[in-house]
């Protein structure tokens, strides 16, 4: 407590000093009504750059003064002011307005440091705005400019943005290396504060964060607070809170987040506020306080409604609201929240897939560009050799022929490698990276083609939706690595009961879809029972035969639902929801003549009759 009061008094003293300096500057500008000197303009620009992420009020005031005096600035000062304006728009979430001035700096500025900082900001903004192709294009630019940049603050900013981008695509070792590099190059308290956040994110998301490793991050939070880096301190707190929740320390997570909740909302940084609300909701729900959990989840949903993005906090909030409504037997609200959760979850998974594909595309394009540069260099070397050997006719002709052969081989090799890269990228765009079956976009395309072909020959088709029961609890209890292994084993178990003509795809986190051409509803029921029994052989713990996995199935057929894929999926989803509501680990058939028809094995029928 004494240390916290000391830190608080230091922050208050620093804020009073900054406010005093700002007041003097304001009085000077208002009284004198004269243009700033070049030195005064540099000082104001530097001060605005220092406080832009620390003191939003002072930053806004300084930007107003700079705008009024910008007509007297030098071209370099005007470009720096333009950079600050772009950063301000990005911080406020106005990404469309933030990018153009930053791009103009990258294209026109002669200052390599300013170009580097603008590129780093663009990469960060584009990643947050889910424009991943543009973000990873900037990644290559940052890595190219980095050797030319000597400014310590600019290098730190760039290294941390690169580390953040690598964390976003699961390259956690690279993310850690860039965070460590940023800390090694700059030992200042600000560098320690910021690099620790990127390091903690990489450790947590890669599953390598242990309980005995948290003290350095607690110290980093204190360090960030001492220098007024409120935003970075609260970003670190988010991952510590998530770690506490994973460890069952929900009270510690609530205490950590609640103590700085008002401070976080004062930053007006939407993504950070959504993280706080989502994880407070999760912690309160785990603590048996559903009413409080619901309040925080609704805040996430309300804040997210103004943004056309699917984020992890949104998915978690809708899932929690669905579970709470289900526990209160509010079926109507539960169904509505489940639909919103399903849409948000699929949108978020699509976003993750798009992020990974953009990263792979950027890697392949970079490799192709390097090959093209190598080819041009080889061609230049050939031309130089031709000029040097022009005086020796016989030797020149022989060398010319040899060089043409080498060039042809090199071009052939380049074409082969480019084609192989294209095929590899095409496969990535079709296959789910975890299970090896069709991903959602490719499955939908294939399913629509199969339905159209079956419609022409009047062949009956069935669609099965399969959802693993209590999959979240598997991830929470055994970890995401075990959860991924369960998904792979479940897919392998199902493959043994599918025909070559059947389509099999992953359309959600633990949700799969199967299309059976030439299959009646009765046959589909038998196939589902086979699949359900096969999945029941999967275990979360190889040494514990009781730790088995179960799945629920919803089935729809073209005989009652038609050949429209969207209608078939809607009816199958309704049947799947009925299966979940009826107790899970069962098969439900959809039939418009008899509403939703339940079908299950004898043990399930007995349980249902008893209830």
C-alpha positions in Angstrom: 0.0 0.0 0.0 2.8 2.4 0.9 4.5 1.7 -2.5 1.2 2.3 -4.3 0.6 5.6 -2.5 4.2 6.6 -3.3 3.7 5.8 -7.0 0.4 7.7 -6.9 2.0 10.8 -5.4 4.8 10.6 -8.0 2.2 10.5 -10.8 0.2 13.3 -9.3 3.3 15.5 -8.9 4.4 14.7 -12.5 0.9 15.5 -13.8 0.9 18.8 -11.8 4.3 19.7 -13.3 3.1 18.9 -16.8 -0.1 20.8 -16.3 1.9 23.8 -15.1 4.2 23.7 -18.1 1.2 23.4 -20.4 -0.5 26.3 -18.7 2.5 28.5 -19.1 2.7 27.6 -22.8 -1.0 28.4 -23.2 -0.6 31.7 -21.5 2.4 32.6 -23.6 0.6 31.7 -26.8 -2.6 33.5 -25.9 -0.8 36.6 -24.6 1.8 37.1 -27.3 -0.3 35.9 -30.2 2.9 35.4 -32.1 4.1 32.5 -34.3 6.3 29.9 -32.6 10.0 29.8 -33.2 11.4 26.7 -34.8 12.8 25.6 -31.5 9.5 26.1 -29.7 7.7 24.2 -32.4 10.1 21.3 -32.0 9.6 21.3 -28.3 5.8 21.2 -28.6 6.0 18.5 -31.2 8.3 16.4 -29.0 6.1 16.9 -26.0 3.0 15.9 -27.9 4.8 12.7 -29.1 5.8 11.9 -25.4 2.3 12.2 -24.0 0.2 10.9 -26.8 -0.4 7.5 -25.2 -0.1 8.7 -21.6 -2.1 11.9 -21.2 -5.0 12.2 -23.7 -6.1 15.5 -22.4 -2.7 17.2 -22.7 -2.1 15.6 -26.1 -5.4 17.0 -27.4 -4.6 20.5 -26.1 -1.1 20.4 -27.6 -2.5 19.2 -31.0 -4.9 22.1 -31.0 -2.0 24.6 -30.5 0.1 22.9 -33.1 -2.8 23.0 -35.7 -3.1 26.8 -35.1 0.6 27.4 -35.7 1.2 24.8 -38.4 1.3 27.4 -41.2 4.6 28.6 -39.9 6.2 25.2 -39.6 9.0 23.9 -41.7 8.2 21.0 -44.1 9.8 18.5 -41.7 7.8 19.8 -38.8 4.6 19.7 -40.8 5.3 16.1 -41.7 5.9 15.2 -38.0 2.6 16.9 -37.1 0.9 14.9 -39.9 2.3 11.7 -38.3 0.8 12.8 -34.9 -2.6 13.4 -36.6 -2.5 10.0 -38.1 -1.7 8.4 -34.8 -4.5 10.4 -33.1 -7.1 9.1 -35.6 -5.8 5.5 -35.1 -6.0 5.8 -31.4 -9.6 7.0 -31.7 -10.5 4.0 -33.9 -10.9 6.1 -37.1 -8.7 3.8 -39.2 -9.9 5.1 -42.6 -8.8 8.6 -41.6 -5.6 7.5 -40.0 -4.0 5.6 -42.9 -3.8 8.3 -45.7 -1.6 10.8 -43.9 0.7 8.0 -42.7 1.0 6.5 -46.2 1.8 10.0 -47.6 4.7 10.2 -45.1 6.0 6.8 -46.1 6.0 7.9 -49.8 7.3 11.4 -49.5 9.4 11.9 -46.3 13.1 12.0 -46.6 13.5 11.3 -42.9 14.1 7.5 -42.7 13.2 7.5 -39.0 9.8 9.2 -39.6 9.1 6.8 -42.5 9.9 3.9 -40.2 7.6 5.2 -37.4 4.8 5.8 -39.9 5.2 2.3 -41.3 5.1 0.8 -37.8 1.9 2.7 -37.0 0.3 1.7 -40.3 1.2 -2.0 -39.6 -0.4 -1.8 -36.2 -3.5 0.0 -37.4 -4.1 -2.3 -40.3 -3.7 -5.4 -38.1 -6.2 -4.0 -35.6 -8.6 -3.1 -38.5 -8.2 -6.7 -39.8 -6.6 -5.5 -43.1 -4.0 -8.2 -42.8 -2.6 -8.1 -46.4 -1.7 -4.4 -45.9 -0.3 -5.1 -42.3 2.1 -7.8 -43.4 3.1 -5.8 -46.4 4.3 -3.2 -43.9 6.1 -5.9 -42.0 8.4 -6.4 -44.9 9.0 -2.7 -45.2 9.8 -2.4 -41.5 12.4 -5.2 -41.6 14.0 -3.6 -44.7 14.2 -0.1 -43.1 15.3 -1.4 -39.6 19.1 -1.5 -40.3 19.0 2.2 -41.5 17.2 3.5 -38.3 19.4 4.6 -35.4 16.9 6.5 -33.3 16.3 4.4 -30.1 12.6 5.2 -29.6 11.8 4.5 -33.3 13.6 1.2 -33.3 11.8 0.2 -30.1 8.5 1.0 -31.7 9.3 -0.9 -34.8 10.6 -4.0 -33.0 7.6 -4.2 -30.8 5.2 -3.8 -33.7 7.0 -6.6 -35.5 6.8 -8.8 -32.4 3.1 -8.0 -32.1 2.4 -9.0 -35.7 4.3 -12.3 -35.3 2.2 -13.0 -32.2 -1.0 -12.5 -34.2 -0.1 -15.4 -36.5 1.2 -17.8 -33.9 4.9 -17.2 -34.5 5.5 -16.8 -30.8 9.2 -17.6 -30.9 9.7 -14.8 -33.3 7.5 -12.5 -31.2 9.6 -13.3 -28.1 12.9 -12.7 -30.0 11.8 -9.2 -31.1 10.5 -8.3 -27.6 13.9 -9.5 -26.1 15.7 -7.5 -28.8 13.8 -4.4 -28.0 14.6 -4.8 -24.3 18.3 -5.5 -25.0 18.7 -2.4 -27.2 17.0 0.0 -24.8 17.2 -0.6 -21.0 15.1 2.4 -20.1 12.0 1.9 -17.9 9.7 2.8 -20.9 11.4 0.1 -23.0 11.0 -2.5 -20.2 7.4 -1.5 -19.8 6.5 -1.9 -23.5 8.6 -5.0 -24.3 7.2 -6.8 -21.4 3.7 -6.6 -22.8 4.7 -8.2 -26.1 6.7 -10.9 -24.2 3.8 -11.7 -21.9 1.4 -12.1 -24.8 3.8 -14.5 -26.6 4.4 -16.6 -23.4 0.7 -16.7 -22.6 -0.7 -17.6 -26.0 2.0 -20.2 -26.6 1.1 -21.9 -23.2 4.6 -21.3 -21.8 3.6 -18.9 -19.0 4.0 -20.6 -15.6 3.0 -19.4 -12.1 6.7 -18.7 -11.1 7.2 -16.5 -14.1 4.6 -13.8 -13.3 6.7 -11.6 -10.9 8.6 -9.9 -13.7 5.4 -8.9 -15.3 4.0 -7.6 -12.0 7.1 -5.5 -11.7 6.7 -4.3 -15.2 3.2 -3.1 -14.4 4.6 -1.1 -11.5 7.3 0.3 -13.8 4.7 1.3 -16.4 2.6 3.0 -13.7 5.6 5.0 -12.4 6.2 6.6 -15.8 2.5 7.1 -16.6 2.3 4.4 -19.3 -1.3 3.6 -18.3 -2.2 1.9 -21.6 0.7 -0.5 -21.6 0.3 -1.3 -17.9 -3.3 -2.2 -18.4 -2.5 -4.3 -21.5 -0.1 -6.4 -19.3 -2.9 -6.7 -16.6 -5.2 -8.2 -19.2 -2.9 -11.1 -19.8 -2.1 -11.6 -16.2 -5.9 -11.7 -15.4 -6.4 -14.3 -18.2 -3.6 -16.3 -16.6 -5.2 -16.0 -13.2 -8.5 -17.2 -14.6 -6.9 -20.2 -16.3 -5.4 -21.1 -12.9 -8.7 -20.8 -11.1 -7.7 -17.6 -9.3 -10.8 -15.7 -10.3 -10.8 -13.5 -7.2 -7.2 -12.4 -8.0 -8.3 -11.6 -11.6 -11.3 -9.6 -10.4 -9.2 -7.6 -7.9 -6.6 -6.9 -10.5 -9.0 -5.7 -13.2 -11.5 -3.9 -11.0 -8.8 -1.9 -9.3 -7.9 -0.2 -12.6 -11.2 -0.4 -14.4 -12.0 3.3 -14.3 -8.4 4.1 -15.3 -8.8 1.8 -18.3 -12.1 3.3 -19.5 -10.5 6.8 -19.2 -8.0 5.8 -21.9 -10.9 5.5 -24.4 -9.0 2.7 -26.1 -11.9 0.5 -27.2 -10.1 -2.8 -27.7 -8.5 -2.6 -24.2 -11.9 -1.7 -22.6 -13.6 -4.7 -24.3 -10.9 -7.0 -23.0 -11.4 -5.7 -19.4 -15.2 -6.2 -19.6 -15.0 -9.6 -21.2 -12.6 -11.1 -18.7 -14.3 -9.5 -15.7 -17.5 -11.2 -17.0 -15.7 -14.5 -17.2 -14.2 -14.2 -13.7 -17.5 -13.1 -12.1 -19.3 -16.0 -13.8 -16.7 -18.5 -12.5 -17.2 -16.9 -9.0 -20.9 -17.7 -9.1 -22.1 -14.1 -9.7 -24.1 -14.4 -12.9 -25.9 -11.0 -12.6 -22.6 -9.1 -12.4 -21.1 -11.3 -15.2 -24.1 -10.5 -17.4 -23.6 -6.7 -16.9 -20.0 -6.8 -18.1 -20.9 -9.1 -21.0 -23.6 -6.7 -22.1 -21.1 -3.8 -22.0 -18.9 -5.7 -24.4 -21.8 -6.3 -26.8 -22.9 -2.7 -26.6 -19.5 -1.3 -27.3 -18.9 -3.9 -30.1 -22.2 -3.0 -31.9 -20.6 0.2 -33.2 -17.7 -1.7 -34.8 -18.0 -4.0 -37.8 -15.5 -6.5 -36.4 -15.6 -9.9 -34.8 -13.2 -10.0 -31.8 -12.3 -12.5 -29.1 -14.1 -10.4 -26.4 -17.3 -10.3 -28.5 -17.3 -14.1 -28.9 -16.7 -14.7 -25.2 -19.4 -12.2 -24.3 -22.1 -13.8 -26.5 -21.1 -17.3 -25.3 -21.4 -16.2 -21.7 -24.8 -14.5 -22.3 -26.1 -17.6 -24.0 -25.0 -19.9 -21.1 -26.5 -17.6 -18.5 -29.8 -17.4 -20.4 -29.8 -21.2 -20.7 -29.2 -21.7 -17.0 -32.1 -19.4 -16.3 -34.3 -21.4 -18.7 -34.9 -18.3 -20.8 -34.9 -20.4 -24.0 -35.9 -17.5 -26.3 -33.0 -15.3 -25.2 -30.7 -18.3 -25.1 -31.5 -19.1 -28.8 -31.0 -15.4 -29.8 -27.6 -15.2 -28.0 -26.6 -18.6 -29.4 -27.2 -17.4 -32.9 -25.2 -14.2 -32.2 -22.5 -16.3 -30.6 -22.3 -18.7 -33.6 -22.1 -15.7 -36.0 -19.4 -14.0 -33.9 -17.4 -17.2 -33.4 -17.5 -18.1 -37.1 -16.5 -14.5 -38.0 -13.7 -14.5 -35.5 -12.4 -17.9 -36.9 -12.6 -16.5 -40.4 -10.6 -13.5 -39.2 -8.0 -15.8 -37.7 -7.8 -17.8 -41.0 -7.6 -14.6 -43.1 -4.7 -13.4 -40.8 -2.8 -16.6 -41.3 -3.4 -16.6 -45.1 -2.3 -13.0 -45.4 0.9 -13.9 -43.5 1.6 -16.9 -45.8 0.8 -14.8 -48.9 3.3 -12.1 -47.7 6.0 -14.7 -47.2 5.4 -16.2 -50.6 5.4 -12.8 -52.3 8.6 -11.8 -50.5 10.2 -15.0 -51.6 9.0 -14.4 -55.2 10.4 -10.9 -55.1 13.7 -12.2 -53.9 13.8 -14.7 -56.8 12.9 -12.0 -59.3 15.7 -9.7 -57.9 18.1 -12.7 -58.2 17.0 -13.3 -61.7 17.5 -9.6 -62.6 20.9 -9.7 -61.0 21.8 -12.8 -63.0 20.7 -11.1 -66.2 22.8 -8.0 -65.4 25.8 -10.3 -64.8 25.1 -12.0 -68.2 25.0 -8.6 -70.0 28.3 -7.6 -68.3 30.0 -10.8 -69.3 28.7 -10.4 -72.9 30.3 -6.9 -73.1 33.6 -8.1 -71.7 33.8 -11.1 -74.0 32.6 -9.2 -77.1 36.2 -9.1 -78.5 36.7 -12.8 -78.4 34.3 -14.2 -81.0 34.8 -17.9 -80.5 35.0 -17.8 -76.8 32.1 -15.4 -76.6 29.8 -17.6 -78.6 30.6 -20.6 -76.5 30.1 -18.7 -73.2 26.9 -17.1 -74.6 25.4 -20.5 -75.3 26.4 -21.8 -71.8 25.0 -18.7 -70.2 21.7 -19.0 -72.1 21.4 -22.6 -70.9 22.1 -21.5 -67.3 19.5 -18.7 -67.7 16.9 -21.1 -69.1 17.5 -23.5 -66.2 17.3 -20.7 -63.7 14.1 -19.3 -65.2 12.7 -22.9 -65.3 13.6 -23.4 -61.7 12.1 -20.0 -60.8 8.8 -20.9 -62.6 8.8 -24.3 -60.9 9.2 -22.8 -57.4 6.6 -20.1 -58.1 4.1 -22.8 -59.3 4.8 -24.9 -56.3 4.3 -21.9 -54.0 1.0 -21.2 -55.8 -0.2 -24.8 -55.3 0.8 -24.7 -51.6 -1.0 -21.4 -51.1 -4.1 -22.9 -52.9 -4.1 -25.8 -50.5 -3.8 -23.5 -47.5 -6.9 -21.7 -48.7 -8.9 -24.9 -48.8 -7.8 -27.1 -46.0 -8.3 -26.6 -42.2 -4.8 -26.4 -40.8 -5.6 -28.3 -37.6 -7.6 -31.2 -38.8 -6.7 -31.6 -42.4 -10.3 -31.5 -43.7 -12.1 -28.9 -45.7 -12.2 -25.4 -44.1 -15.5 -23.6 -44.0 -15.3 -21.4 -47.2 -14.2 -24.4 -49.3 -16.7 -26.8 -47.8 -19.6 -24.4 -48.6 -18.5 -24.1 -52.3 -18.2 -27.9 -52.6 -21.5 -28.5 -50.9 -23.4 -26.1 -53.1 -21.9 -27.8 -56.2 -22.9 -31.2 -54.9 -26.4 -30.1 -54.1 -26.9 -28.6 -57.5 -25.7 -31.9 -59.1 -28.0 -34.0 -56.9 -31.0 -31.7 -57.7 -30.6 -32.2 -61.4 -30.8 -36.0 -61.0 -33.4 -35.8 -58.1 -31.0 -37.6 -55.7 -31.7 -37.2 -52.0 -29.0 -35.5 -49.9 -28.6 -35.3 -46.1 -26.6 -32.7 -44.2 -25.2 -33.5 -40.7 -24.0 -30.9 -38.2 -21.8 -32.4 -35.5 -20.7 -30.5 -32.4 -18.4 -31.9 -29.7 -20.1 -31.7 -26.2 -18.5 -29.5 -23.5 -15.5 -28.8 -25.6 -14.8 -25.6 -23.7 -14.4 -27.5 -20.5 -11.8 -29.8 -22.2 -9.8 -26.7 -23.2 -10.1 -25.3 -19.7 -9.3 -28.5 -17.9 -6.6 -30.1 -20.1 -5.3 -27.1 -22.1 -5.7 -26.1 -25.8 -3.0 -28.6 -26.9 -5.2 -31.4 -25.6 -8.3 -29.8 -27.1 -6.6 -29.6 -30.5 -5.6 -33.3 -30.2 -9.2 -34.2 -29.4 -10.4 -32.4 -32.5 -7.9 -34.3 -34.7 -8.8 -37.7 -33.1 -12.5 -37.0 -33.6 -12.0 -36.2 -37.3 -9.9 -39.3 -37.8 -12.6 -41.4 -36.0 -15.3 -40.0 -38.3 -13.3 -40.5 -41.5 -13.4 -44.2 -41.1 -17.2 -44.1 -41.6 -17.4 -41.8 -44.5 -17.6 -42.6 -48.2 -15.3 -41.2 -50.9 -18.3 -39.1 -52.2 -19.1 -37.6 -48.8 -18.0 -34.1 -48.0 -16.5 -33.4 -44.6 -15.6 -29.9 -43.3 -14.9 -27.9 -40.2 -17.2 -24.9 -40.0 -16.5 -23.7 -36.4 -14.3 -24.2 -33.4 -15.6 -27.7 -32.5 -18.4 -27.8 -35.1 -18.3 -30.0 -38.2 -20.5 -30.5 -41.2 -21.0 -33.6 -43.4 -22.9 -33.8 -46.7 -24.1 -37.2 -47.7 -25.2 -37.5 -51.4 -27.6 -40.3 -52.2 -28.5 -40.8 -48.5 -32.0 -40.9 -47.0 -32.9 -39.5 -43.6 -33.1 -43.0 -42.1 -29.7 -43.9 -43.5 -28.3 -40.7 -42.2 -29.5 -41.6 -38.8 -27.6 -44.9 -38.9 -24.5 -43.1 -40.1 -24.8 -40.6 -37.3 -25.0 -43.3 -34.7 -21.9 -44.9 -36.2 -20.1 -41.5 -36.0 -21.4 -40.9 -32.5 -20.0 -44.3 -31.4 -16.7 -43.6 -33.1 -16.3 -40.3 -31.4 -17.1 -41.9 -28.1 -13.8 -43.9 -28.4 -11.8 -40.6 -28.3 -10.4 -39.8 -24.8 -8.9 -36.6 -23.4 -6.5 -38.7 -21.2 -5.0 -41.8 -22.7 -4.5 -43.4 -19.2 -8.1 -42.7 -18.1 -10.8 -44.6 -20.0 -13.5 -42.5 -18.3 -12.4 -39.3 -19.9 -14.3 -39.9 -23.1 -15.6 -37.3 -25.6 -19.2 -37.2 -26.8 -20.9 -35.3 -29.7 -24.4 -34.1 -30.6 -25.8 -34.4 -34.1 -28.4 -32.5 -36.1 -29.6 -33.9 -39.4 -31.6 -32.4 -42.3 -32.6 -33.9 -45.7 -33.4 -32.4 -49.0 -36.7 -34.4 -49.0 -38.1 -32.0 -46.4 -35.7 -29.0 -46.5 -35.0 -28.6 -50.2 -31.7 -28.2 -52.1 -30.8 -24.8 -50.8 -27.7 -25.1 -48.6 -28.6 -22.3 -46.3 -32.0 -23.8 -45.6 -30.4 -27.3 -45.0 -27.9 -25.8 -42.6 -30.5 -23.8 -40.7 -32.7 -26.9 -40.3 -29.7 -29.1 -39.2 -28.6 -26.3 -36.8 -32.2 -26.3 -35.3 -32.0 -30.1 -34.8 -28.5 -29.7 -33.3 -29.7 -27.1 -30.9 -32.5 -29.5 -29.9 -30.0 -32.2 -29.4 -28.0 -30.0 -27.1 -31.1 -28.9 -25.2 -32.2 -32.6 -24.9 -29.1 -33.6 -23.0 -26.3 -33.9 -25.7 -24.7 -37.1 -27.0 -27.6 -37.9 -29.2 -28.9 -37.6 -32.8 -31.9 -35.4 -33.8 -33.5 -35.5 -37.2 -35.3 -32.5 -38.8 -38.6 -33.3 -40.5 -41.1 -30.5 -41.5 -44.0 -33.0 -41.4 -43.3 -33.9 -37.8 -41.5 -30.8 -36.6 -38.2 -32.0 -35.0 -38.0 -35.8 -34.5 -35.7 -37.1 -31.8 -33.6 -40.2 -32.4 -31.1 -41.7 -30.1 -29.8 -45.0 -28.8 -31.6 -47.0 -26.1 -29.7 -45.4 -23.2 -30.5 -41.9 -24.3 -34.2 -42.9 -24.8 -34.4 -44.3 -21.3 -32.9 -41.1 -19.8 -35.3 -39.0 -21.8 -38.3 -41.0 -20.7 -37.2 -40.9 -17.1 -36.9 -37.1 -17.1 
